[in-house]
């Protein structure tokens, strides 16, 4: 599966952020959303670019550290699951996926999706 990603990038809390576009290709439908972000980060670091900062801890849907907004939905399309429980089979091949951090005064953005 291939996807166009629009990911919120913000280098620091006080810095201005923006959506940046990336492509990921040959992603297995069985890949979790966070694993797909890991694959993107491997591509970025191989190209000597800054990886996308995001949080995850248990990757088992328990801790909630992986909280993201995916296509405008908190945690993405797998309600009521956490973002780490979202799998790429839940998206259409070729789909554009927008990924942003939670936006709340109580959760200030530290960097990118964190």
N, C-alpha and C positions, 0 to 999 in steps of 0.2 A: 504494500500500500504506500502511496505517496501523499504527502500533505504539505500545504503551505501554512506556515505558522506566523501569526502576528503576535509577538511577545512584547510585553511592557518591559522596557529597559530604563533603569534609573540608577545612575552610578552612586548616588548617596542620598540621604534623607532630604537634604536641602536643595539638591540639584533638580533641574527640570527633567522629566522623563518623557518618553515617547514610545509608540509601538514601532518595532522593527520587524522586518519580514525575513523569514528563513524557509528553506526547503529541506524536508527530510524524505528520503526515498527508501524503498524496499523494507518498509516496516511491517513486521508480522502482525496479523490481527490479534495474536495472543500476547502482544507486548503491552505492558501496562503504560499508562500515560507518563508516569515518572520515569520508567525505563526509556520511553521515547525521548524525554528531555535529557536523559543521560547520553543517549545516542547523539542527539544534537550537540551536547557539550563536548563529546569526543571529536565531532567534526570541527567545532569551533577551535578547540585547543590544538588540534592537528594543524589547523590553518593559522595558528598563533594569534587567535582572537580571544577576547575575554568570554569565558563561559557564562551562561545565564545562571544567576544565583537563585536558588529555590531551596525551601526547607523540606526535609523528610526525616523521619526517625524510624518508626517501626515498619512502615510499608505494609501493614497488615490491616489497616482500617480502624485502628484502635486509638491512637494518640491525637490525631487531628492536626499534627504539625504541618502536613502537606496541603493545608487549605489554600485553594486557588479559585479564581473565577474563570471558568472555561465557557467560551461562547456566551458570556453574560449570565451564566448560571453558577451559583455558589457550588463548588465541588464538581461541576460538570453534569453530564446527562445521566449519571447512575444513581439518582436519588433513592434512598437517603445515604448512599455510600460516600466515603471520603475520596478525595482526588486520586489517592493511590489505588483505589479499587476500580478506577475507570480503565477500560481496555480499549485499544485502538479499533477493535471490531465494532465499537459503538459509533464509529464515524464512517462516513463514506469515503472511498478511495478518491483522492483528488480534492477533498474538502479543504477549505480554509478554516483554520481553528485559531481563535483569538484567546490568548492567555494573559490574564492580569492578576495582580494581587488583590486581596480583600481590600476594600476601601472603607475604612472606618476610623474615626478619630482615635479610638482605643487601640487600633492596629496601625501605627504609622509605618510607612514604607521605609525600610532600612536600605535595601538595594534590590533592584529588579523585582523579583516576585516574593521577596522576604519582607 
